[in-house]
Amino acid sequence: MGRVFKSLTFQIIVTALLIVGISMAILSNRLIVGFQNELVNKESETLQAIGSQAVERWNRMYRELFNSYKFDRLSQTRQNELMNIFLSKSYYDYINVFKDNFPSVSIGYQISLFTPSLVYLTDASHNPLPKLTVALPLKAGTQTLGYLIVDRDMPQVLAPLQRVRFEAFKTSTVSIGLSGAATIVLLTFFLIRLLSLRRSVVRLKTNLDTRVPRGGGELGEISRVVADLAHSLKRSIEEAKETEALKTLGIFTTGIAHEVRNPLTSIKGYASLLEKKLQGRPEAKYIIPIRSEADRLEALVKDLLTFGRPSPVQPIEFDLQEFFASLGELMAEQFKDGHTTLDLQVPQVMVTWDARQTEQMFINLLQNAIQSMQDKEDGAVTVTAKTDADRVIVEVRDVGVGIKNEDRPKMFTPFFTTKEHGTGLGLPISQKIASFHNGVITYESTEGAGTTFTVNMQRIIDPGV
């Protein structure tokens, strides 16, 4: 039995039924109160209308007296004397006759000029029942002399309410039953979705690839959040593994590069000596591939050292427009050999970056763009730049072959390359340089139509960080 009470399903159903019951009770009470207020408001309007007739009579009496004795020329004391003489008795007589037209209503007035106390003209005013009362001012010009009182016993006013109470009780009882049934049906569907979500969350503890059921409403939002959290956690775990792997790889490649550098230097030195000794002889042709492969191996060693042990960032301030203009001149021969043009659309933007590292990063991106269009005769590389708050966004866009779908997840993976003589370290090194500048490199590509690499970096890098 304890498990039943602790069950979320049981708790939700009981809570829902309590809410429905309490809600319907409150609704029924509000309907009765609303009906009661309507009765009171209508009766108040009736009493107001009755009182308005008596007030209008007072106003006419006062105006006639005012005009007859020209009150505007008399002192206030004289005016009070005249009103006491002519209005006190006549208004009392009028009210005494007037009340006979409304036997269920109590009428009275209180005018301090005539009498200090409230004057009721019916015995009904002395009964102890609660009353609905309307008080209307009796004025002499702008001065309020007293009030006309019109009231009625509340039990008489609320008599029609008693007839509807039983009907309201029956209606609310039926409504509670129907609403309870509908609530249970809706809760059943809700609980099915909730339990399905719960099962998925439990499975996520052992398998982050578990599919989380989607849907609309709040549960759908919760499902999406849970799925996003699971995806983020999986990605974080993978990134942590990748970071650790890259760290290990960096240490390994740095060691290998150091071990290769010394014998490589010797190979290049001996190749130079042999080239001099064999100058003019047929055997000299064999020195060319040795030097070529040694140079390629030296470039690989350089990339390995850059990837495994990058230099500290040394930011300086420079103009991005001048930077790309100089870079275009530096790579002019590569663009010419690749039958490619460079279109610079870079405004004057002062940045504080490591000039040497950013030069290496953009050279890698521009070389990739040139190589992607090597089969085109009129290829173009477009470089654009813009600022966004404290960020600078640079796009390098080509119209080359694009990136194959199966290659996209591996673009920033060390040693992955689609080039015949590539090292597969250009993009990983570029991404690392971007990260040193509080930035990231992303790309969009359409196979056969070209690729756009986007570099988003902080505009000013603090040299002390």
C-alpha positions in Angstrom: 0.0 0.0 0.0 2.9 2.3 0.8 4.2 2.0 -2.8 0.7 3.0 -4.1 0.7 6.1 -2.0 4.2 7.0 -3.1 3.4 6.4 -6.8 3.6 9.5 -9.0 0.5 8.2 -10.9 -1.6 7.9 -7.7 -0.4 11.3 -6.4 -1.2 13.0 -9.7 -4.7 11.5 -10.0 -5.6 12.3 -6.4 -4.2 15.8 -6.7 -6.1 16.3 -10.0 -9.4 15.1 -8.5 -8.9 17.4 -5.4 -8.1 20.3 -7.7 -11.2 19.6 -9.8 -13.4 19.2 -6.8 -12.1 22.3 -5.1 -12.2 24.2 -8.4 -15.9 23.3 -9.0 -16.8 24.2 -5.4 -15.1 27.6 -5.8 -16.8 28.0 -9.2 -20.2 27.2 -7.8 -19.6 29.6 -4.9 -18.5 32.2 -7.3 -21.6 31.7 -9.5 -23.8 32.1 -6.4 -21.9 35.1 -5.2 -22.1 36.5 -8.7 -25.8 36.0 -8.8 -26.1 37.5 -5.4 -24.1 40.5 -6.4 -26.3 40.9 -9.5 -29.4 40.9 -7.3 -27.8 43.4 -5.0 -26.7 45.6 -7.9 -30.2 45.6 -9.5 -31.8 46.3 -6.2 -29.3 49.1 -5.5 -30.2 50.6 -8.9 -33.9 50.4 -7.9 -33.3 52.1 -4.6 -31.2 54.7 -6.4 -34.0 55.4 -8.8 -36.5 55.7 -5.9 -34.2 58.0 -4.0 -33.5 60.1 -7.1 -37.2 61.0 -7.3 -37.2 62.2 -3.7 -34.0 64.1 -4.2 -35.3 65.8 -7.4 -38.4 66.9 -5.4 -36.1 68.5 -2.8 -34.1 70.2 -5.5 -37.3 71.7 -7.0 -38.5 72.9 -3.6 -35.1 74.5 -2.9 -35.0 76.2 -6.4 -38.5 77.7 -5.9 -37.6 79.0 -2.5 -34.3 80.3 -3.8 -35.9 82.2 -6.7 -38.8 83.5 -4.6 -36.7 85.0 -1.8 -33.6 85.7 -4.0 -31.2 83.8 -1.8 -28.2 85.3 -3.6 -28.9 88.6 -1.8 -29.4 87.1 1.6 -27.0 86.0 4.3 -26.5 82.3 5.0 -28.2 82.7 8.4 -31.3 84.2 6.7 -31.3 81.4 4.1 -31.2 78.8 6.8 -34.1 80.3 8.6 -36.2 80.4 5.4 -35.4 76.8 4.6 -36.2 75.7 8.1 -39.6 77.5 7.9 -40.7 76.5 4.4 -38.8 73.2 3.6 -38.8 71.3 6.8 -42.5 70.6 7.0 -43.3 70.5 3.3 -40.5 68.0 2.6 -41.5 65.8 5.5 -45.1 65.8 4.2 -43.9 64.9 0.7 -41.7 62.0 1.9 -44.6 60.7 4.1 -46.9 60.5 1.1 -44.0 59.3 -1.2 -43.2 56.3 0.9 -46.7 54.9 0.5 -45.9 54.2 -3.2 -43.1 51.8 -2.1 -44.4 49.7 0.8 -41.3 47.3 0.8 -38.8 50.1 1.1 -37.8 52.1 4.1 -37.3 55.8 3.5 -35.8 58.5 5.8 -33.5 61.5 5.8 -31.1 63.3 7.9 -30.8 67.1 7.5 -28.7 68.8 10.2 -30.5 72.1 9.6 -33.9 70.5 10.5 -32.9 67.7 12.9 -29.6 66.3 14.2 -30.7 62.7 14.0 -31.8 60.4 11.2 -35.6 60.5 10.6 -37.2 57.2 9.4 -40.7 57.3 8.3 -41.6 53.6 8.5 -41.6 51.1 11.4 -39.7 48.6 9.2 -36.6 50.7 9.7 -36.4 49.5 13.3 -36.2 45.7 12.6 -32.9 44.1 13.3 -32.4 42.5 9.8 -29.4 43.5 7.7 -30.3 46.1 5.1 -29.2 47.2 1.6 -28.9 51.0 1.9 -28.5 53.8 -0.6 -27.7 57.4 0.6 -28.2 60.3 -1.7 -27.0 63.9 -0.9 -29.5 66.7 -0.3 -27.9 70.0 -1.4 -28.6 73.7 -1.2 -26.6 75.0 -4.1 -23.1 73.6 -3.7 -23.6 72.9 0.1 -24.6 69.5 1.2 -27.2 69.8 4.0 -27.9 66.1 4.6 -28.7 62.8 3.0 -31.8 60.9 1.9 -31.7 57.3 3.0 -33.5 54.5 1.1 -33.0 50.9 2.2 -34.5 47.4 2.0 -34.2 44.3 4.1 -31.4 42.0 2.6 -33.5 38.8 3.1 -36.1 40.2 0.8 -33.5 41.2 -1.7 -31.8 37.7 -1.7 -35.1 35.7 -1.7 -34.7 34.7 -5.4 -31.2 33.3 -4.6 -32.5 30.5 -2.4 -34.4 29.1 -5.4 -31.2 28.7 -7.5 -29.0 27.2 -4.8 -30.3 23.7 -5.2 -30.0 23.9 -9.0 -26.5 25.2 -8.6 -25.7 22.2 -6.3 -27.0 19.7 -8.8 -25.2 21.3 -11.7 -21.9 21.5 -9.8 -22.2 17.9 -8.8 -22.7 16.7 -12.4 -19.9 19.0 -13.6 -17.5 17.7 -11.0 -18.3 14.1 -12.2 -17.8 14.9 -15.8 -14.7 17.1 -15.2 -13.2 14.3 -13.0 -13.7 11.7 -15.8 -12.3 14.0 -18.4 -9.3 14.8 -16.1 -8.6 11.2 -15.6 -8.6 10.5 -19.3 -6.3 13.4 -20.0 -4.0 12.5 -17.2 -3.8 9.0 -18.5 -2.4 10.3 -21.8 -0.1 12.6 -19.9 1.2 9.9 -17.7 1.8 7.6 -20.6 4.0 10.3 -22.1 5.6 11.0 -18.7 6.4 7.4 -18.0 7.8 7.0 -21.6 10.1 10.0 -20.9 11.1 8.5 -17.5 12.1 5.2 -19.1 14.2 7.1 -21.7 15.9 9.1 -19.0 16.7 5.9 -17.0 18.2 4.4 -20.2 20.3 7.5 -20.8 22.3 6.6 -17.6 23.8 3.7 -19.5 23.4 4.7 -23.1 23.6 8.4 -24.2 22.3 7.4 -27.6 18.9 6.5 -26.3 16.1 8.1 -28.3 14.1 10.5 -26.2 10.4 10.7 -27.2 9.4 14.1 -28.6 6.1 15.9 -28.6 4.3 19.2 -28.1 3.6 21.2 -25.0 5.7 21.4 -21.8 6.6 17.7 -21.9 7.8 18.1 -25.4 10.0 21.0 -24.2 11.3 18.9 -21.3 12.0 16.0 -23.8 13.9 18.4 -26.1 16.0 19.7 -23.2 16.8 16.2 -21.9 17.8 15.2 -25.5 20.0 18.3 -25.8 21.6 17.7 -22.5 22.3 14.1 -23.4 23.8 15.2 -26.7 25.9 17.9 -25.0 27.1 15.4 -22.4 28.0 12.9 -25.1 29.8 15.6 -27.0 31.6 16.8 -23.9 32.8 13.3 -23.1 34.0 12.8 -26.7 35.7 16.2 -26.6 37.3 15.3 -23.3 38.6 12.1 -24.8 39.7 13.9 -28.0 41.5 16.6 -25.9 43.3 14.0 -23.9 44.1 12.1 -27.1 45.4 15.2 -28.8 47.5 16.1 -25.8 49.1 12.7 -25.9 49.4 13.0 -29.6 51.1 16.4 -29.3 53.6 15.0 -26.8 54.3 12.0 -29.1 54.6 14.1 -32.3 56.9 16.6 -30.6 59.2 13.8 -29.5 59.1 12.2 -32.9 59.8 15.5 -34.6 62.8 16.2 -32.4 64.2 12.7 -33.1 63.7 13.2 -36.9 65.1 16.7 -37.1 68.7 15.9 -36.3 69.1 13.1 -38.8 67.1 15.1 -41.4 69.6 17.9 -41.0 72.4 15.5 -41.6 70.6 14.1 -44.7 70.2 17.6 -46.2 73.8 18.4 -45.4 75.2 15.3 -47.0 72.8 15.8 -50.0 74.3 19.3 -50.5 77.9 17.9 -50.3 77.0 15.2 -52.8 75.4 17.7 -55.1 78.6 19.7 -55.2 80.8 16.6 -55.7 78.6 15.2 -58.4 78.1 18.5 -60.2 78.3 17.9 -64.0 78.0 14.1 -63.6 74.9 12.1 -64.6 74.5 10.8 -61.0 73.7 14.4 -59.9 70.1 13.9 -61.0 69.5 11.5 -58.0 70.2 14.4 -55.6 67.1 16.3 -56.7 64.5 13.8 -55.3 66.6 13.4 -52.1 66.5 17.2 -51.5 62.8 17.4 -52.5 61.8 14.6 -50.1 64.0 16.0 -47.4 62.3 19.5 -47.8 58.9 17.8 -47.6 59.9 15.9 -44.5 61.3 19.1 -43.0 57.9 20.8 -43.6 56.2 17.9 -41.9 58.5 18.1 -38.9 57.8 21.8 -38.7 54.0 21.2 -38.7 54.4 18.4 -36.1 56.3 20.8 -33.8 53.7 23.6 -34.4 50.9 21.2 -33.6 52.5 19.5 -30.6 54.1 22.5 -29.0 52.6 25.8 -30.3 54.3 29.1 -29.6 52.9 31.4 -27.0 50.6 34.1 -28.4 52.4 37.5 -28.9 49.6 39.9 -30.0 50.3 43.2 -31.6 48.0 45.8 -33.1 47.7 45.9 -36.9 45.2 46.9 -39.6 43.4 43.8 -41.1 43.1 45.5 -44.5 46.8 46.0 -44.8 47.4 42.5 -43.4 45.4 40.8 -46.2 46.9 43.1 -48.8 50.4 42.0 -47.8 49.3 38.4 -47.6 47.9 38.6 -51.1 51.3 39.9 -52.4 53.1 37.1 -50.5 50.9 34.4 -52.1 50.7 36.1 -55.5 52.7 33.3 -57.2 50.5 30.6 -55.7 47.4 32.3 -57.0 49.0 32.7 -60.4 50.1 29.1 -60.6 46.6 28.0 -59.5 44.9 30.2 -62.2 43.0 31.8 -59.4 42.2 35.4 -58.4 42.0 36.9 -55.0 39.1 39.2 -54.2 39.7 41.1 -51.0 36.7 42.8 -49.4 38.2 43.7 -46.1 37.6 47.1 -44.5 40.0 48.9 -42.2 39.8 47.1 -38.9 42.4 47.4 -36.1 42.9 44.1 -34.4 45.3 42.9 -31.7 46.3 39.4 -32.7 49.5 37.4 -33.1 50.5 38.4 -36.6 52.7 35.4 -37.3 50.2 32.8 -36.1 47.2 34.5 -37.9 49.3 34.7 -41.1 49.9 31.0 -40.9 46.2 30.3 -40.2 45.0 32.3 -43.2 47.8 31.0 -45.5 46.5 27.5 -44.7 42.9 28.5 -45.5 43.9 30.3 -48.7 46.0 27.4 -49.9 43.1 25.0 -49.3 40.9 27.3 -51.4 43.4 27.5 -54.2 43.9 23.7 -54.2 40.1 23.1 -54.3 40.0 25.0 -57.6 43.0 23.5 -59.3 40.9 22.0 -62.1 39.2 25.4 -62.8 40.7 28.0 -65.2 38.9 31.0 -63.6 38.5 30.3 -60.0 38.2 33.1 -57.4 38.8 33.3 -53.7 36.8 35.9 -51.9 37.9 37.2 -48.5 35.4 39.3 -46.5 35.6 40.7 -43.0 33.2 42.4 -40.6 33.0 43.3 -36.9 30.3 42.2 -34.5 30.6 43.9 -31.1 34.0 42.8 -29.8 34.4 40.1 -32.5 35.8 40.0 -36.0 34.4 37.6 -38.5 36.5 36.7 -41.6 35.1 34.5 -44.4 37.3 32.8 -47.0 35.0 31.6 -49.8 36.0 29.6 -52.9 34.0 28.1 -55.8 35.9 24.8 -55.8 34.9 21.1 -55.5 33.5 21.5 -52.0 33.8 18.9 -49.2 32.3 15.4 -49.5 29.7 14.5 -46.9 31.7 11.6 -45.6 34.8 13.8 -45.1 33.0 16.6 -43.1 33.2 15.1 -39.6 37.0 14.6 -40.0 38.0 18.0 -41.4 39.7 19.1 -38.2 41.1 15.7 -37.3 44.9 15.6 -37.2 46.6 13.8 -40.1 43.3 13.5 -42.1 43.9 14.8 -45.6 42.5 14.4 -49.1 45.6 15.7 -50.8 48.3 13.5 -52.3 51.2 15.2 -50.4 49.2 16.8 -47.5 50.1 16.3 -43.9 46.6 16.7 -42.5 47.7 19.2 -40.0 46.8 22.5 -41.7 43.2 22.8 -40.4 43.9 21.4 -36.9 46.8 23.9 -36.5 44.5 26.7 -37.8 41.7 25.7 -35.4 44.2 25.8 -32.5 45.4 29.2 -33.5 41.8 30.5 -33.6 41.3 29.0 -30.1 44.3 30.9 -28.9 42.5 34.1 -30.0 39.3 33.2 -28.2 37.8 32.1 -31.5 36.7 29.2 -33.6 36.7 28.2 -37.3 33.6 26.8 -38.9 32.7 26.0 -42.5 29.8 25.5 -44.9 30.2 23.6 -48.1 28.2 22.4 -51.0 29.8 19.5 -52.9 30.7 20.7 -56.4 29.9 24.4 -55.7 32.5 25.6 -53.2 33.3 26.1 -49.5 33.2 29.0 -47.1 35.5 28.9 -44.0 34.5 31.4 -41.3 37.0 32.6 -38.7 35.3 34.2 -35.7 37.8 35.7 -33.2 38.0 38.3 -30.4 39.1 41.6 -31.9 41.5 42.4 -29.1 43.6 39.8 -27.3 45.1 40.8 -24.0 48.8 40.2 -24.1 48.8 39.3 -20.4 46.3 36.5 -20.8 
